[in-house]
Amino acid sequence: MTEQKSRDPDSLHRHLRDVQDLLSRQHLVESLVHRQQMPHQNLVESITHRQNLVRLRRKLDRLHPADIACILEALPLADRLFVWDQVRAEKDGDILLEVSDAVRATLIETMDSDEIKAAVESLDTDELADLAPDLPPDVMRDVLASLDQEEQEQVRAAMSYPEDTVGALMDFDMVTVREDVTLEVVLRYLRRFEALPDHTDKLFVVDRDDRLRGVLTLEALLINDLEKKVSQVMTSKSVVTFAPEDDAGDAAKAFERYDLVSVPVVDATRRVLGRITIDDMVDQIREESEAEIFSQAGLREEEDIFAPVIRSVKNRWAWLAINLVTAFIASRVIDLFQGSIEQLVALAALMPIVAGIGGNAGNQTITMIVRAIAMGQVEPTALWRLLRKELGVALINGVVWGGAIGAVAWWLYRNLELGLVMTAAMTLNLLLAATAGVVIPLLRQRFGRDPALGGSVMMTALTDSGGFFIFLGLATVFLL
């Protein structure tokens, strides 16, 4: 049966709706049969149950593993496990690779050792290394024992590198040729393959010790005279290579910068260890982007949206506790000026505006700086230059929009001094937000921390407390 692969989000949503409709129909039929006492009830239930299962399995059989993974992530736990049981066993390994770490854990928990081994034994060695941290140790030992010596060494090599390095992502399935053979020999060699490795746009030219000599693109192979030798048409200069210890994020930027499809991974002696392909880099960029989003919100890791309550609480509690402390500090700042608020009630209505605008402006700045850091465009040494620029932006915005809201306050409360205080407070809080938006991520980067972690939480806390203090303090001095 031909597998369908969704090419756009709409088709994936349609597949999800189809699966949800089949599940709803299954639940409805079971409910009606149990509610109505009828002759041969067990027979009716068995027939309808089988019919729905056939439709669901037929639907899943036509879908690509990546689409099934997305559907599983979007289903509540009970429905997810029911659908997972209906998937053909030969797709299990590919689906486990595609789902998020949180969802993968819920699926593996329902599988026994034999099922897990059957699912992962068909995977390539680099894919097996990706799944290894999530597999039970005894299962991983059995799977490794079933591999030949070369494959065992490849898996152990991939697992020996830190998670965010090129070595942890490299693929060992590649094609190498010698430089002293003709292109005709290379073509005859390639025809012996049932299929070329995915994303093969070039062949790696190596010597007898597997040291990289250059690359032979498929284009050069096809358009040149077959009598020519590889050494005559290969590219040996300016060949992009990676070391296994290189940062995966830096490698992803190189793929984007040079429009690469595959790149050899070499050791210190130029011996080819494997390769990195564009699909690895797309996954890396997506994971880094998701990690940045979660970090800014104060989440420690990606979360299954249908995870048990306790698991979600453990993921979220730390920064919520910090936020609670900062909110308490903000409340104490307000309490300091309780007498001022009692004398001029308008302060209570206007102070959230100062804090809210400051928080929004600060989050804009911190998001821009964190993105620039992630793209490699900013170093900690650029702090003062960026700070001057952002303070200039904040000053202009503060005068313009602070003046606008100050004019509104003057019109509403017929108090010119209140309008001027509003303008000054808005400007000062925007300057504070700009300073924090630049300093927080760059200082975290300088000390080797994640620049994005909790950025929005810290910014909100600072602009709330600072905004309340600035506005109420100015009002107390100049109005009361």
N, C-alpha and C positions, 0 to 999 in steps of 0.2 A: 504494500500500500504506500502511495506516495506521501511523503511528509510535506506539510505546509509550513512555511516559515513566514511569520508576520513581518511585513515590510513597513508598516506604519502603526502608530498607536491605536488608530480607529479599528483596524482589524484585530488587534490584540484585545481591545475592549469588547469587541463582538464575540470573540472566542470565550472570554471570561463570562459574558452574559449568557452564552449558550450553556456553559457548564453550570452556572448558577441556576438557570432555568431547569436543567435536568435534575439537579439536586433538590430544588424546590418541589418539582413534580414527584420525586421519590418520597420526600417527607409527607407531601399531601396524600398520596395514595396510601402510604402506611397508616396515616392518621385516620383516613376514612374507613379503611378495612377494619381497623381495630375498634372504631366507634360503632360500626354497624355489624350486628351479629347476623351472619348470613350462612347458608349452607356452603360447605366446602371452602370455608374462609381461608384455611391454610393454603389450599391450592390456588385460590385467586391471588393471595398475597405473593406466593412463590412465582407465579407467572408474571405479574406486573413488576415484581422486583427484578426478575431476570431481563425483562424487556428494557427497563431503564438502564440496567447495568450494561447491556449490549450497546445501547445508544451512547452511553458515556464512554465506554472503552473504544468504540469506533471513532468517537470524536477525539479522544486522547491519542489514538494511534496515528491520526493524521497530522498532529501538531509536532512542531520542532521542540526538542528538550528545553530550549531557552524560553519558549512561550509557555510551556507547562510549568516551568519554574516561576514565571511571573504570576501565573494563575494560582499556584500554591501559596505564594506570598500574600495574595489578596483574599484568601479564604480564611474564615474562622478555624480554630484548631480542629474541631471535630470534623468539619467538612474537608479540611486539608488532608487529614489522615485517611479519610474515606477515599478521596480521589487518589491519593498516593498509593493506596492498595490496588487501584484499578490500572495503574500504569504498567506497561510491559516491562519485565525485569531487565531486558537489555538496554533500556533507557535510563535505568536508575543512576548509573554512574555519571552520565552526562548531566542529568538534572541536579544531582548533588553538587556538581561543580558550579552550576549556574545560580543556584539559590543563595540568598544572603547567609552569613554565618549563623545568625540567630535562628532562621528557619531551618537551616541544615541540621542544627542540633535537635530540633523537634522531630525531624524525620528519622535521623539515625537512632534516636531513643526507641523507636517502634520496631527496629529491625534486629533480627538475631544475627549471630556471628556469620552463619553461612550466607545469609542474604547480603550482608555487607561485603563479604569476600567476593561473592559473585558479581556484585555491582562494580567493584573497583578493579577487578582483575583485567578487565578489558580496556582500562585507561592507559594512556601513555605514561612514561615514567615521570615527566614533569608535572602532569596532572595528578598523578598519585602523590607526589611530594606536596602539592597544594592541599590535598585532602588529609594528609597524614596527621596534622595536629588535632583534627576532629574525630579521628578513628580510635576505637579502643586499642590499647597497646597490644593485647594478645592477637587481635585481628591483624594489626599492622605487621606483627612478627610473622604470622602465617602467610600473609600476602608477599612479604619480602622473600620468604623461603621458597615461594613458588616461582620467583623470577630467576633468570640466568645470572651469571656473575656480573656481566657488563651492566645489565639493567639494575641490579642491586647497587652497584657503584654509582650509577647515575642518580638514583633516588637519594642515596646517602649524601652525594655531593650537593644536590639541590637543597636538601634539608639542613646542610651544614652552614649555609649562608643566612644572615639575618633576613627578616621578613621583607624589608623595604629595599633590598639590593637587587642588582641585575641577576646575580647568581641564583637567587631564589625563584626567579621568573623564567630563566632560560629554558629553551626547548632543545632537546637532544636529537630530534628528527630533522636531519638536514642532508644535503647532497654535496659531496666534495669531489673534486677532480684534480688531476695532475697537470702541470703546465706544459709538459713535453709531449702531450698527445694531441691529435688533430680534432677538429670540431666534429668530424664524421664519427670518430670513436666515441666522443662524448654523447652524440645523438643515439648511437647504438646502445650505449650504456643506459641512457635514460629510458629507452623503449623497453628495457627489462623490468622497469617499475610498473606495478599495477596502477599506481597513482603517485604523483609527486606530493611531497609534504605540503600542507596548507601554507599559503602566502609565500610560495617560492617565486621570487622575482630575480634571483641571482644564485649562481653556484659558487661555492668557496673553493678557490684554488690553493692547494696545500702541497708541501714537499713530502718526502718520505717519513718525516718525523711529525707530520700533521701541523707544521707551522704555516701560518697564513702567508701566501705570496701575493694574493690579489683576489679580485672577484670577477666572475664571468657572468654578465647579465644575459637573460634569455633573449633580449633583443639582439645583442651582439652575436649570440649563438645562431640565430635564425637568419640574419641578413648578410653574414660574411661567407666567403668561400669555404666550403667544407674541408678543403685541403690545407687550410691554414691551421697553424698550431694555436693552442690556447694561449701561450705566452705572447702571441702576436696581437691578440684582440682583447685580452683581459685588461682590467683596470687595476693598476698597482699603486697609484699615487692618490692621496687624499681619500683613502678608504676609511669610512667611519667604523670604528670598533669600540667595544666596551670591555672593561675588565669586570670580572664577577663581583668585585667589591664596590663597584660604582653604585651611586644612589639611583634607585628606580625612577624617582621623580625627575632627576636630571636627564636620565635616558629618555623619558617621555617628552621632555622639552626638545631634545635633539630630534626625535622622530617628527615632532610638529614643525621644527625649524627647517629641516632638510627634506621633508616629505618622504620619509623612509618607509619601506615595507618590511625589510628584514635586515638585521645587522649581526655580524659574527661577534661572539664573546670569546676573548682570548686571554691567556694568562701572561705572566711577565716575560715568558720566552716566545710569545706570539703563537703558542700552540692553541688550536681551535678547540674550545671546550663545548660550545653549543651555539645557539643563536637566540636573538630576541626578535619577535615579530609584532606587527602592528596591532594584532588583536590583544596581545599582552599589554601593550601600552594604552590602548583604549580602556581596558579594564582598570589599569593603574590610575589613569586620569579620572575615571568615574569614581573610583574608591577614594582618591584624595579629595575630590570635590565633596563627596558625601561626608567624609570625615571632618572636613572644614565646617560644613553646615552644622553637624552635630556638636562639634567643639564650641562653636560660637554660641550655641544654645545651652552649653554646660552639660551635654550628654557625654558620658564616658565612652559609649560604643553604640553601634547601630542596633536598633531595637525592633524586634518583631512586633508589629502593631497589634497582633492578637496574642501576645505573650501573657502568661499568668501575671496576676496583679503584683505578687511579691517580687518577681523578676524585674518588672518595670520599675517598681519602687527602688530597688537596689541600684538601678541604672541612673535614676534621677535625683536621689535624695541629697547627694553631696552639695551640688550647686544651689539647690533649693534651700539648704540649711544656711549657706553663705548669704543667699538673697534675703533670707529671714533676718539675719543679723543686720545687713545693710538697711533693710526696711525699718528695723527698729531704730537704727541710728537716725534715719530720716525723720521718724516720728518724734525722736528726742529733740531734733533741731526745731521742728514745729512747736514743740512744747516750750522751748526756750522763749519763743515770741508769742506765747498765748495771750499775754496782756495786750500786745500790739494788735493782734487779730480781733480781740474783743472791742477795742476802741475803733477799729476801722475794718468793718466786716468785709469790705470789698477785697481785702487782701486774701481772704480764704477762697474767693471765686477766681482770682487772677493767678495765684501762685502755681496751680497745676499747669498753666500755659507755659510758664517759664521753664519748668522742669521737663515738660513733654517735648517742647521744641528743642531744648538742649540735648535730650536723649536721642531724638531723631537725627539731629545734625552729627552728634558724636558717633552714632552707629554707621552713618554714611562714611565718615572719615575712616573708622576702624575697618570697615569692610573693604574700602579701597586699598588701604595699606596692607591688609592681610593678603588680598589678591595679588598685589604687586610683589610681596615677599614670596608667595607661592610660585609666581611666574619668574622668579629670579631677577626682578627688576630693581630691587631695593636691598641695600645692605645696612647694617646698624650704623655705619659711618655717615649715612645720609640723614641722620636724625635732625640735625639743626637746620639743614636746608629745607627739608620737608616741613619742619615745624614753622619756619618763617612763612612758607607758602600757605599752609593751612590757617595760620593765625590771620593772614591777610584776607583769606576767603571768609573766615568767621567774623572778622571786624566789619566787612562790607555787608554781609548778611545780617549781622546784629543791628547795624545802623538802619538798614532799609526795613527789615521786617520788625525789628524792635520799635522803630519809629512808627510803623503802621499800627502795631497793636497798642503802642502808647497813645496814638491819636484816638483809637477806638475807646481806650480806657478813659481818656479825657472827655470824650463825647458822652459816654455812658454815665460817668459819675461826676461830671462837671468839676473836675479837679485836675488842673494843669500839672501840679507837682506829682500827683500819682502817675500821670502819663509819662513824665520824665523819668521817674523811678522805674517804671515798667520798661522803658527803652534801655536804660542803663543796665538793669538786671538781665534783660534778654541778651544784650551784647556781651556782658561779662560771662554769662553761663555758656554762650556759644564759644567764647575764647577758651574757657575751661574744657569744654567738650572737645575742641580741636586739639588742644594740648594732650589730653588723655588719649584721643584716637590715634595720635602719632606715637606717643611715648610708650603706651602699654604694649602693643605688639612688637615694637622694635627692641624694647628692653627684654621682653620674653625671648625673642630670637637671640639676643646677645648672650643670654645666660643658658642657651640650649634648650629652651622650653618651646612648646607648641604656641606660636603667636596667636592662633585663633581660639585657644581653649578659654571658654568662659568670657570672651571679649564683650559680648552684648550684655551679659549679666553685670560685669564690672562697670561698664559704661553707664547703664541705667542707674546703678547704685550711686555712682559719683555725681551724675547730673541731677538726680533727685535731691540728694542731700545738699550738694553745692548750690543748686538752683534755689531751693527753699531758703538756705542760709543767706545767699546774696540778696534775694528779693526782700525777705523779711527784715534783714539787717539794714538795707538801704531805706526801707519804709520807716523803720524805727528811728533812724538817725534824722531823716529829712522831713518826715511827715508828722511825727508825734513829738 
